[in-house]
Amino acid sequence: MSTPQLVVHRDKELMARAAAARLITKIVDAQAARGSASVVLTGGRNGNGLLAALAAAPARDAVDWNRLDLWWGDERFLPEGDPERNVTQAREALLDSVPLDPARVHPMPASDGPHGGDPDAAAAAYAAELAAAAEPEHYRSAAAAAGGDVPAFDVLMLGVGPDTHVASLFPELPAVRETERTVVGVHGAPKPPPTRVTLTLPAIRSAREVWLLAAGEDKAGAARIALSGAGEIQAPAAGAYGRSRTLWLLDAAAASQLPRDLYPPALA
């Protein structure tokens, strides 16, 4: 478990641009070191804002997009192409404008896909895809000890909800209590749509780095709770951390309720 590090920016626009620059650097470094990079994307306003900033960044061409694997932390279980699906929004914000290898883009199944309207079957299929992409010859993930393999994610990004949810792991619901499977279906989520597919905490914690994004006054309470010692069942964001680094990227509004003695934010 890595101790959370905080970077607080003046506003959400600066946060998005700085996070995009940070991600470009991380991808380029990973590709230089290992030949490829693996990133888990997040949806929501902050995740999509980061992708839009990355699309507009002059340095985006430093990335070898053909050597980048993209995964998702969660997905709304809706038909392919639905505007509310995270992958649809990601394509509009960035993916359609860069030369990705389609075989290395791994969206979660849609509700009109081969698994029909069964989110649990869709989750099992995504878990199998993750396991097939794992590299056990040089890396066994933390999730492997819990019954499943995942790739060696370089960066896994998560938006933080006002209720402290991350991915589609909501407080007190069964998915946040999962300790064995890497991907599960979500039924009855308190935020629409109610049916979703999500990575679990064991899969999230297998990433080298986990970045949590929070901007806006409506995220201030969630950041305070998650960074003040709350339990992961009640505050899922508190249970999201990386093997080597856990990075909270916030704007000043989201950081406004943080306990300054424990996590003194410095504007970046």
DRENLO-613559 format. One record per residue (C-alpha): residue number from 1; residue in one letter; x, y, z. Coordinates in steps of 0.02 Angstrom, whole numbers, always signed. Each point is the difference from the previous one (the first is absolute). Layout:
% residues N
@i NUM, aa A, xx X, yy Y, zz Z
...
END
This chain:
% residues 268
@i 1, aa M, xx +0, yy +0, zz +0
@i 2, aa S, xx +72, yy +168, zz -53
@i 3, aa T, xx -30, yy +158, zz +102
@i 4, aa P, xx -110, yy +125, zz -94
@i 5, aa Q, xx +87, yy +149, zz -76
@i 6, aa L, xx -97, yy +158, zz -40
@i 7, aa V, xx +18, yy +128, zz -138
@i 8, aa V, xx -124, yy +143, zz +10
@i 9, aa H, xx -29, yy +115, zz -149
@i 10, aa R, xx -84, yy +170, zz -7
@i 11, aa D, xx -148, yy -58, zz -105
@i 12, aa K, xx -66, yy -149, zz -95
@i 13, aa E, xx +65, yy +61, zz -169
@i 14, aa L, xx +178, yy +12, zz +63
@i 15, aa M, xx -20, yy -167, zz +87
@i 16, aa A, xx -54, yy -82, zz -163
@i 17, aa R, xx +146, yy +73, zz -99
@i 18, aa A, xx +128, yy -44, zz +133
@i 19, aa A, xx -68, yy -176, zz +20
@i 20, aa A, xx +5, yy -24, zz -189
@i 21, aa A, xx +182, yy +55, zz -4
@i 22, aa R, xx +39, yy -116, zz +145
@i 23, aa L, xx -83, yy -145, zz -89
@i 24, aa I, xx +95, yy +31, zz -162
@i 25, aa T, xx +163, yy -5, zz +97
@i 26, aa K, xx -49, yy -160, zz +89
@i 27, aa I, xx -49, yy -87, zz -162
@i 28, aa V, xx +158, yy +55, zz -91
@i 29, aa D, xx +110, yy -58, zz +145
@i 30, aa A, xx -87, yy -169, zz +7
@i 31, aa Q, xx +18, yy -24, zz -187
@i 32, aa A, xx +183, yy +44, zz +9
@i 33, aa A, xx +29, yy -121, zz +143
@i 34, aa R, xx -107, yy -148, zz -54
@i 35, aa G, xx -52, yy +31, zz -180
@i 36, aa S, xx -184, yy +30, zz +38
@i 37, aa A, xx -114, yy +78, zz +130
@i 38, aa S, xx -166, yy -49, zz +78
@i 39, aa V, xx -125, yy +128, zz +64
@i 40, aa V, xx -172, yy -17, zz +78
@i 41, aa L, xx -118, yy +142, zz -45
@i 42, aa T, xx -140, yy +76, zz +103
@i 43, aa G, xx -157, yy +89, zz -56
@i 44, aa G, xx -93, yy +146, zz +76
@i 45, aa R, xx +33, yy +184, zz -19
@i 46, aa N, xx +177, yy -6, zz +69
@i 47, aa G, xx +53, yy -154, zz -96
@i 48, aa N, xx -69, yy +68, zz -163
@i 49, aa G, xx +74, yy +170, zz +37
@i 50, aa L, xx +171, yy -79, zz +16
@i 51, aa L, xx -22, yy -92, zz -166
@i 52, aa A, xx -55, yy +160, zz -88
@i 53, aa A, xx +152, yy +90, zz +71
@i 54, aa L, xx +111, yy -141, zz -60
@i 55, aa A, xx -75, yy +12, zz -175
@i 56, aa A, xx +43, yy +186, zz -3
@i 57, aa A, xx +175, yy -20, zz +72
@i 58, aa P, xx +142, yy +31, zz -124
@i 59, aa A, xx +103, yy -135, zz +88
@i 60, aa R, xx -129, yy -135, zz -38
@i 61, aa D, xx +101, yy -49, zz -153
@i 62, aa A, xx +140, yy -57, zz +116
@i 63, aa V, xx -108, yy -151, zz +39
@i 64, aa D, xx +15, yy -152, zz -113
@i 65, aa W, xx -187, yy -33, zz -6
@i 66, aa N, xx +24, yy -167, zz -86
@i 67, aa R, xx +90, yy -65, zz +154
@i 68, aa L, xx -131, yy +51, zz +127
@i 69, aa D, xx -128, yy -117, zz +79
@i 70, aa L, xx -159, yy +84, zz +62
@i 71, aa W, xx -120, yy -76, zz +125
@i 72, aa W, xx -147, yy +69, zz +99
@i 73, aa G, xx -31, yy +2, zz +187
@i 74, aa D, xx -188, yy -13, zz -21
@i 75, aa E, xx -138, yy +19, zz -126
@i 76, aa R, xx -185, yy +38, zz -8
@i 77, aa F, xx -84, yy -159, zz -62
@i 78, aa L, xx -87, yy +79, zz -148
@i 79, aa P, xx -8, yy -37, zz -188
@i 80, aa E, xx +153, yy +26, zz -109
@i 81, aa G, xx +17, yy +182, zz -51
@i 82, aa D, xx -114, yy +66, zz +137
@i 83, aa P, xx +58, yy +178, zz +40
@i 84, aa E, xx +3, yy -42, zz +186
@i 85, aa R, xx +128, yy -139, zz -20
@i 86, aa N, xx +174, yy +46, zz +58
@i 87, aa V, xx +80, yy -70, zz -157
@i 88, aa T, xx -114, yy +105, zz -111
@i 89, aa Q, xx +50, yy +158, zz +94
@i 90, aa A, xx +184, yy -49, zz -3
@i 91, aa R, xx -5, yy -24, zz -189
@i 92, aa E, xx -75, yy +173, zz -22
@i 93, aa A, xx +124, yy +82, zz +120
@i 94, aa L, xx +160, yy -82, zz -62
@i 95, aa L, xx +3, yy -176, zz -70
@i 96, aa D, xx -70, yy +37, zz -173
@i 97, aa S, xx +135, yy +132, zz -27
@i 98, aa V, xx +155, yy -105, zz +35
@i 99, aa P, xx +72, yy -151, zz -94
@i 100, aa L, xx -38, yy -137, zz +125
@i 101, aa D, xx +15, yy -185, zz -41
@i 102, aa P, xx -182, yy -59, zz +9
@i 103, aa A, xx +58, yy -168, zz +68
@i 104, aa R, xx +73, yy +89, zz +151
@i 105, aa V, xx -158, yy +96, zz +45
@i 106, aa H, xx -102, yy -103, zz +123
@i 107, aa P, xx -175, yy +72, zz +33
@i 108, aa M, xx -113, yy -91, zz +121
@i 109, aa P, xx -144, yy -97, zz -81
@i 110, aa A, xx -161, yy +89, zz -48
@i 111, aa S, xx -174, yy -56, zz +48
@i 112, aa D, xx -38, yy -45, zz -181
@i 113, aa G, xx +159, yy -101, zz -19
@i 114, aa P, xx +27, yy -188, zz +4
@i 115, aa H, xx -46, yy -12, zz +184
@i 116, aa G, xx -170, yy +79, zz -25
@i 117, aa G, xx -70, yy +90, zz +150
@i 118, aa D, xx +102, yy -99, zz +126
@i 119, aa P, xx +127, yy +116, zz +84
@i 120, aa D, xx +73, yy -143, zz +102
@i 121, aa A, xx +42, yy -97, zz -158
@i 122, aa A, xx +72, yy +160, zz -76
@i 123, aa A, xx +107, yy +24, zz +156
@i 124, aa A, xx +64, yy -179, zz -9
@i 125, aa A, xx +46, yy +24, zz -182
@i 126, aa Y, xx +97, yy +159, zz +39
@i 127, aa A, xx +90, yy -88, zz +143
@i 128, aa A, xx +51, yy -135, zz -123
@i 129, aa E, xx +64, yy +131, zz -122
@i 130, aa L, xx +103, yy +80, zz +138
@i 131, aa A, xx +70, yy -169, zz +51
@i 132, aa A, xx +47, yy -40, zz -180
@i 133, aa A, xx +97, yy +163, zz -11
@i 134, aa A, xx +93, yy -28, zz +164
@i 135, aa E, xx +185, yy -37, zz -9
@i 136, aa P, xx +34, yy -133, zz +132
@i 137, aa E, xx +175, yy -33, zz -62
@i 138, aa H, xx +62, yy +160, zz +78
@i 139, aa Y, xx -145, yy +66, zz +101
@i 140, aa R, xx -130, yy -77, zz +113
@i 141, aa S, xx -127, yy +127, zz +53
@i 142, aa A, xx -66, yy +27, zz +174
@i 143, aa A, xx -167, yy -55, zz -72
@i 144, aa A, xx +75, yy -169, zz -45
@i 145, aa A, xx +8, yy -42, zz +184
@i 146, aa A, xx -185, yy +38, zz +8
@i 147, aa G, xx -45, yy -118, zz -140
@i 148, aa G, xx +32, yy +96, zz -160
@i 149, aa D, xx +132, yy +78, zz -110
@i 150, aa V, xx +5, yy +174, zz -74
@i 151, aa P, xx +129, yy +87, zz -109
@i 152, aa A, xx +136, yy +106, zz +76
@i 153, aa F, xx -93, yy +165, zz -11
@i 154, aa D, xx +120, yy +148, zz -1
@i 155, aa V, xx -135, yy +125, zz +48
@i 156, aa L, xx -178, yy -33, zz +57
@i 157, aa M, xx -107, yy +156, zz +9
@i 158, aa L, xx -157, yy +20, zz +105
@i 159, aa G, xx -124, yy +140, zz +18
@i 160, aa V, xx -61, yy +28, zz +178
@i 161, aa G, xx -187, yy +20, zz +21
@i 162, aa P, xx -83, yy +115, zz +129
@i 163, aa D, xx -46, yy -157, zz +99
@i 164, aa T, xx +183, yy -61, zz -7
@i 165, aa H, xx -36, yy -131, zz -134
@i 166, aa V, xx +136, yy -44, zz -123
@i 167, aa A, xx -27, yy -97, zz -162
@i 168, aa S, xx -172, yy -76, zz +37
@i 169, aa L, xx +45, yy -48, zz +178
@i 170, aa F, xx -132, yy +85, zz +106
@i 171, aa P, xx +0, yy +10, zz +191
@i 172, aa E, xx -68, yy -155, zz +85
@i 173, aa L, xx -51, yy -89, zz -161
@i 174, aa P, xx +60, yy -179, zz -34
@i 175, aa A, xx +127, yy +49, zz -133
@i 176, aa V, xx +108, yy +98, zz +121
@i 177, aa R, xx +8, yy -152, zz +115
@i 178, aa E, xx +66, yy -115, zz -138
@i 179, aa T, xx +168, yy -78, zz +43
@i 180, aa E, xx +18, yy -138, zz -130
@i 181, aa R, xx -62, yy +52, zz -172
@i 182, aa T, xx +84, yy +137, zz -102
@i 183, aa V, xx -158, yy +57, zz -91
@i 184, aa V, xx -181, yy -8, zz +57
@i 185, aa G, xx -172, yy +52, zz -58
@i 186, aa V, xx -88, yy +136, zz +99
@i 187, aa H, xx -187, yy -4, zz +30
@i 188, aa G, xx -98, yy +141, zz +78
@i 189, aa A, xx +133, yy +135, zz -3
@i 190, aa P, xx -63, yy +159, zz +86
@i 191, aa K, xx +60, yy +103, zz -148
@i 192, aa P, xx -85, yy -30, zz -169
@i 193, aa P, xx +10, yy -109, zz -96
@i 194, aa P, xx -20, yy -131, zz +138
@i 195, aa T, xx +82, yy -143, zz -95
@i 196, aa R, xx +187, yy +8, zz -26
@i 197, aa V, xx +162, yy -99, zz -15
@i 198, aa T, xx +150, yy +46, zz +107
@i 199, aa L, xx +175, yy -48, zz +52
@i 200, aa T, xx +12, yy -49, zz +182
@i 201, aa L, xx +120, yy +64, zz +132
@i 202, aa P, xx +119, yy -149, zz -22
@i 203, aa A, xx +17, yy +43, zz -186
@i 204, aa I, xx +20, yy +186, zz +36
@i 205, aa R, xx +136, yy -32, zz +129
@i 206, aa S, xx +101, yy -102, zz -124
@i 207, aa A, xx +43, yy +158, zz -100
@i 208, aa R, xx +172, yy +75, zz +17
@i 209, aa E, xx -77, yy +172, zz +22
@i 210, aa V, xx -178, yy +49, zz +45
@i 211, aa W, xx -53, yy +179, zz -36
@i 212, aa L, xx -160, yy +67, zz +80
@i 213, aa L, xx -77, yy +153, zz -83
@i 214, aa A, xx -112, yy +120, zz +94
@i 215, aa A, xx -52, yy +176, zz -50
@i 216, aa G, xx -141, yy +111, zz +60
@i 217, aa E, xx -80, yy +44, zz +165
@i 218, aa D, xx -113, yy -151, zz -10
@i 219, aa K, xx +153, yy -112, zz +18
@i 220, aa A, xx +72, yy +88, zz +153
@i 221, aa G, xx -92, yy -105, zz +128
@i 222, aa A, xx +47, yy -161, zz -89
@i 223, aa A, xx +184, yy +46, zz -5
@i 224, aa R, xx -2, yy +45, zz +184
@i 225, aa I, xx -83, yy -163, zz +51
@i 226, aa A, xx +109, yy -111, zz -110
@i 227, aa L, xx +162, yy +82, zz +57
@i 228, aa S, xx -45, yy +3, zz +185
@i 229, aa G, xx +9, yy -184, zz +41
@i 230, aa A, xx -173, yy -59, zz -53
@i 231, aa G, xx -28, yy -184, zz -36
@i 232, aa E, xx -11, yy -58, zz -180
@i 233, aa I, xx -173, yy -77, zz +19
@i 234, aa Q, xx -73, yy +167, zz +54
@i 235, aa A, xx +118, yy +103, zz -111
@i 236, aa P, xx +62, yy -101, zz -150
@i 237, aa A, xx +123, yy +136, zz -52
@i 238, aa A, xx +94, yy -34, zz +162
@i 239, aa G, xx +36, yy -177, zz -61
@i 240, aa A, xx +68, yy +50, zz -170
@i 241, aa Y, xx +190, yy +2, zz -1
@i 242, aa G, xx +144, yy -52, zz -111
@i 243, aa R, xx +145, yy -118, zz +31
@i 244, aa S, xx +132, yy +135, zz -20
@i 245, aa R, xx -98, yy +163, zz +1
@i 246, aa T, xx -170, yy +71, zz +44
@i 247, aa L, xx -27, yy +174, zz -67
@i 248, aa W, xx -148, yy +114, zz +37
@i 249, aa L, xx -20, yy +137, zz -132
@i 250, aa L, xx -119, yy +135, zz +61
@i 251, aa D, xx -50, yy +178, zz -31
@i 252, aa A, xx -8, yy +127, zz +140
@i 253, aa A, xx -188, yy -21, zz +20
@i 254, aa A, xx +12, yy -189, zz +25
@i 255, aa A, xx +144, yy +24, zz +122
@i 256, aa S, xx -88, yy +134, zz +102
@i 257, aa Q, xx -54, yy -116, zz +143
@i 258, aa L, xx +160, yy -101, zz +16
@i 259, aa P, xx +81, yy -6, zz +172
@i 260, aa R, xx +150, yy +113, zz -26
@i 261, aa D, xx +101, yy -79, zz +140
@i 262, aa L, xx -3, yy -171, zz -84
@i 263, aa Y, xx +0, yy +47, zz -184
@i 264, aa P, xx +55, yy +180, zz -23
@i 265, aa P, xx -42, yy +37, zz -183
@i 266, aa A, xx +113, yy +112, zz -103
@i 267, aa L, xx -71, yy +80, zz -155
@i 268, aa A, xx +85, yy -61, zz -158
END
